[in-house]
Amino acid sequence: MRHQNFIDREKLYGLLENEAPTEGELNEILNKARRLKGLTLEEVARLLCVEDKLGIDKILDTAHYCKDEIYGRRLVFFAPIYTGNACVNNCVYCGFRKDNLQLKRKVLTMDEIEHETQQLLRMGHKRALLICGESRRNNTDYMVEAIRRTYAARDEKGSRIRRINVELAPMEVDDFARLKAEQIGTYVCFQETYDPVAYKEFHPAGTPKADYLYRLTVMDRAQEGGINDVGLGVLFGLVDYRFEILALMEHARHLEEDYGCGPHTVSFPRIEPAEGTPFSLPENIPHPVSDQDFMKIIAIIRIAMPYTGIIISTRESPAMRDELIKYGVSQISAASETNPGGYEDESTGAQFTLGDHRSLDEVISMIVDHGYLPSFCTGCYRKGRVGADFMDLAKPGLIKEFCKPNAMFTFREYLEDYASPATKEKGLRLLKELTSSFAKEATRQRVEATLDKIGSGERDLYF
């Protein structure tokens, strides 16, 4: 089945010709956003036109409010496993492009995937994102086996990956059904750019990557294949970021209207330098996004799509990542490697240059210093609170009853099994403070008892 294009290029660019809102209009839009019901496409377009510092500060403040109301102080951690960098595409911005002769290519064996997984487990990770170049070698059969080996891996403490998300090339409905049968969490695929004209320019070769519509409608096929949660993404720097945000809003609306649930997550990487890829150098990026604009982007998406998870990778610097947590980011990778075999010190070619090289423990230490709660929780996936069912709990605020305790439980596991002494000390203090903050005595007692069980050696406890 060939799905239809739901992106009206001319309409979206036309919305960007409007003037920025007056102070009164801005306040009206932001007051609406504080009711946590989201914003219309037209309202988002007006916010995207705000350029003055006072207006941007108001947007950031509103985003901070919305994030705290929905997510509290939780921040979910994960790490990618790159299974291969062989690729049939020639995307001009990517280090994996097939014409990059400087890149050392590698597709991991199943044993190597297991070893990479064990390295993540030894850091304390519980959630993994499997990702690879688009290659005939990385077909569905390969990825099914990779998922199985990743789930099967154990470290010396007996820890395992509890949820695998995948970022893979577009595929057919039957392929998605096979992924669903392997108990994946979220299926992620970046559109890269929603502008069909620019898309052709930046993706000159590769099947099916060069097919704009096939990529655009991949989430339709994922939903039809039984995937409950999908993750959208764009690569900033290719076209006007304001167009991309409006197009992403339209994609979310399409999924909501046709399948009853919008995206579970959205990702917003900026183009970073990659070996053998001149296009990715700062002076060659067509539409670079400044740090100020990047913060505005994150804040606007948080208030426009309040219940959608926002992901920031280690492309960004430590300072930027630490700042963005305040304004909307709810999931971050940590201690990442973007080359296959990177956790085993394999010197293969990476997809892009990393900005944050801190260890997982260092990032968690920083998070705790800022009063945030690190989470490795996978309880909702395993309890079936996914897709529309998750949103039905999230929108009236009921999901908090599960998320905060489950985050605390997984953090206690990390502190007992993997944290440095200094991080463990401050982390236990944080958990004590959070335990006392529960309004309901029954909940507080239940949380306290479960934390004590984990401290005594029990694992994988969740509501």
N, C-alpha and C positions, 0 to 999 in steps of 0.2 A: 504493500500500500504506500502510495506517494502522498505524504502529508502536504498541507498548504503553508505558504509563507505568511506569517503573522506579523512581520516587521514592515511597517510603512515608512520607508526611508525619508521621503519628502515631508511627511507629517511631523516626524520627530525632529528633523533639522529645522522645520518651520517653528516649532515651539521654542527653540532656542533664540529666536529673533525677538521674543518678548523682552520688555524691560524688567529690571530687578524690581521686586516688590517694595512699596513704601514701608516705612517703619510700622505703620498700623497694619498693613497687609501681612508683613512678616510676622508680627506678633500673633495675628489671627491664625496663620498657618501653624505656627509653633504651639500655640495653645491647643489647637486640634490634635497635634501630634502627641501631646502629653496625655491625651485620653487613650493612647495605645491602640488606636484603630487603624493606623496607617494613613497614607496620603494618596491623593489622586495623581495621575500622570501630570496633569497641568500644574498642580501644586509643587510637585518635585521639580518641574521645569523652572518655575519661578525661583525656587531655592538655589538651583544650580547657577542662576544668574547673579546671585549675591557675591559681591567682591569686597565690600568694605569690612574692615576689621571688627567693628561693633556688631554688624550683622552676622558675620561668621562666628564670633564668640557666642552669640545667642543660639545659633544652630548647634554648636558644640555643647553648650550647657544643656540644651534640650535632649541631645543624644545621650549625654551622661545620665540624665534623669531616667530616660526610657530604658537604658541598659540596666541600671540598678533596680528598677521596678520589676523587670522581667527575669533577669539573670542573677540578680544579687551580685555577690562578689566572686562568683564561680568563673573559672577559666579552664577549659578542657585542653588537654595535651595529646599530641599524637606525633608520629614520625613517619616519613615516607620510606619505602623500600623500592629502589629502582631496579627492576628485574632485567633491564636491557636498554642499550642506547642505539641499537640498530634501527634504522628508520627509512621508509620508502618516500617520505615527504621531503620537500625542499623549502620549508617555511623560512623566510629570510632572516628572522629574528632568533632562531633556535640553534643552539650548539649541536643538536642531534641531526640537523638537516643532512640529507644524503650527499650533497656536494662538499661537505666539510671534510677534506682529506686529512686535516690535522688531528682529527679525533680518533683516539684509540677505542675501537668498538668491542662490545662485550654483551653477550646474552647469558645470564646466569643459569647454571644447572640447578636442579632441584636441591641438591646437597648444599650448593652455595646460597640459595634462598633461605634454607634452614639455618645456615650459619649466620647470615645477616640478621635474621629474626632473633637468634639467640643473643647477638650483640645488643639489639634494642632491649631485649628483656633484661639483660644485665645492667642496663641503665635505670630500668624501672618502668619502661613503657608498657602499656597494655592495649593501645590502639595503633594500628598500622594502616598506612595507605599504600597499596600496591600500584605502581606506576611504571610505564615503559615507553620506549619509542614505538611508533606505529610500523610494525614489521610483520611479514608473513610468519616469521619464527615465533612471534608473540601472539599466536592465534588463540582461539577460545579453549582448545584442548590444553595448551600450555598454561593458560591463566587458571583454568580449573584446577590443574595439578599444583600450580603455585599457591593457590588459596589453601588447598588441603595441607600442603607441607608447612605453610606459615601457621595455620591453626594447630598443627601437630607438634610444632617445635616447643621445647622446654629448656629453661636454663637450669643451673645447678640447684636452685631453690624450688624448682617445680613450677615456676611461673610460666604463664602462656599468654599469647595474644588473645584477647577476649572479643575483639571486633575488628574486622577487616573492611575498610572502604577501598574502592578501586577507582582509579582514574585511567580509563582505557579509551581507545578509538571507538567511534560509532560502530554499531553492529546491528544485527537483525533481532527481531522479537524472540526467536527461538534461542539465540545466544544469551539474551538477557534472562530468559527462563532458566537456563543452565546456571547462570551466576546466582540467581535467586535460590536455587536448590542448594548452593554451597554456603548459604547463610551469610552473604555479604551484608554490609550495612548500607552505606550510601554509594550510589554510582555518580561519579563526577566526570564532567566533560566540559572543557572550556570552548566557548564559541570563538575565542580569540578577539575577533571584532564582529559586531553585528552589522556593519556597513557592507552590503554586498559588493559594492564597487571596489572599495578598498580591499575586501577579502580576496578578490581575484589577484590583485597586485601583490599581496604579501604571501600568497599561497600558489606559486606558479606551477607546482607539480606535485603529484602524489594522489593516489587513489585509495580511499575516497576523500582524503582531506581537502582536495581542491574543489569538491562539490559543496558549495555553501548550503544549499537547502538540505542535503542529506545530514550535514552536521547540525544545522539549526533544529531539525525535527528529531534528533536522537532521543530526547527525553520523552517524546510521544511513544517511541518504540520501547523505551525502558519501562514506562508505565504499563504498556500493553503486555510486556513480558513479566509483569508481577513485581517490579522493583518499587518499593514503597517510598524510599527517600532518594532524591536526586540533588546534585550540587551543580550550580551554574558558576560560570566564571568568564571574565574578560581579561585581556592583557592590555594594560594601559601604556600608551605611547604610540599606538598605531593611528588612531584618529582622535578627534575631539572627545575628551572623556565625558563630556556632558551628553553627547549622543549615546554613548555606550550605557550610561546609567538609565536613560529613558528607555532604551531598547531592552535592557535587563528587566525593567519594570513591566514592559509589555510581555516579555517571556514569562515572568511570574504570573501575570494576569491570565495568559493563555493556559498555563498549567492549572491554575485555580479553577477556571471556568470549565475546562474540558475534562479534568481528572480529579477535581475536588480538593486539591492540595498543591500549594506553591512549593518552591524549592526549600529543601531542608537547610542548605547552606549556600553561601555565595563567596567567591574568592576574588581578590583584586590584586594580582601581582603587577608590578611595574617592570618594564624591560630592563634587564641587567646584562652587563657584558658577558659574552660567552666566547670561549676559545675558537678561533677560526671563523668568526662571524662578525665581519665589519659593521653590518647594519646595527648591531646591538650596542655599539659604542655611543656614548652620550651625544656626541656631535652629529650623529647620523639619525637619531630617533626623530621621526616626523612630528610628533606631538607630545613632548616630554611633560610629565606631571610633577609640579613642584610639591614640596613637603606640605605647604599650606593647603594646596588644592587636594592633596591626598587625604589629609585630615578631614577636610570638608566632605569629600566623597564618602568616607566611612561613616561620618555623622549623619549624612542625609539618608543613606541606605538604612541605618539603624532606626531612624524615626519614620521612614517610609515603609519599611518591612520589619516591624518591631520584633516579630517572633522568629525571624530567620537567622540562623547562625552565620556569623561573619568570620572568615578565616584569613589569617595573615601568616605568611611563610617566613623562613629565614632569609629570604631575599633582602628584607628590610634590616636596617641597622638596629642594634640594641636600643638606642635612644628612641627611635621612631616606634618600635614595637612596644616599648614600655609606655609611651604616650598614647598610642592608639587603643590600648586596653581600656582607657577611661571613656572612650567615645563610641564604643560599639563592638570591638572585636571580642568574640566569645570563644574562639578556638585558635590555638597556635601550635605550630610545629616547633620542636626544640632538638638541638644536637643533630640536625639533619645533614645527610650527604645526598648529593644529587647525581652521583655516578654509580653505576652498578658495581657492587662489591666494595663500596666506599667505607662501610663500617668495619671491613676486614683489611682496610688500607690498600685496596686494589687501586692502581694508578690508571684507571680508565677515564675516558672523557666525561666531563660533567655537562649538564644541560645549561647551567648559568652560574654566575659567581654568587657565592653566599655573602650576606651582609652581617649575619649574627653567628659567631663561631663559639658561643658559650655552651658549656655542658648543660645537660638537663638539670643537674643539681644547682648550677649557678643561676639558671633562669628561674627555677622554683624558689630559690632563696630570695631573689629580687621580688618575685610575685608576693611572697609572704611579707616582705618588708613594706610593701605597698598596701597590705591589708586584704589581699585577694586570696581566694581559696583554690589551690590547684586541684584539678579533677582528672581522674582516669576512668570515669564512670562509663559503663556500658549497659546499665540496668534497663533502660528503656527499650533498647534493642531486644534484649533477651526476655523481657516481659511482654513484648509485642506492642509497646507504646510507640508506634512508628507511623509515618505518613499522616493521614487525616486523623487517626486516633490520637497521635501526639498533639496535633494542633487543637483538637477538641479539648484537651486538658490544658494546653499552654495558654490559650486565649482568655479563659476565665481565671487564670492564675493558679490552677490546681496542681500543675506540674511541679511547682516549688516544693510541695510536700514530699516529693520523691528526690528531686535533684540535689537539694542542699545536703540531706543526710547521706545520699549515695556518694556525693563528692567527698564528704568527710571520711567515709569508710575507705574509699580508694586512696585518699591521701594518707590515712593512718597506715595502710599497707605499705605505701612508698616509704614513709618515715621509718617503719620498723625494718624493712628489708634492704633499702638502697640508699637512703639519705646519708649525707655526711653528718658527723656529730653536731656541728653548728646548726645545720638546717633542721635536723631532728629536734633539737632543743626549742628553736623558735616555732617550728611547726606544731609541736605538742601544745605550746602556749596558745597558739591560734585556735586549735581544736577545742581547748578548754573554754576559751572565750565564746566560740560559736555554740558550743553545747549549752551554755547558760543563757543563750539568746532566744531559745525556742519559747514561744509564748505558752504553748500547751504543755502542762506538766507530764502528761502521758508520753508525748513525743520526745520530750527531753530525756525521760527515763529510758525510753526504748533506744534512743541514739547513744546514750551513755553506756548502756549495757552492751550494745553491739560494738562500740569502740573498745570496750574492755575485752570482749571476746577476741577481737583482732590483735590487741596487745598481748593476748595469751597464746596466739599462734593460729587462730582460725583465719581462713581467707575466703575471699569471693562472697562476701555477705552483702546483700542489697535489698531494698524495699521494692 
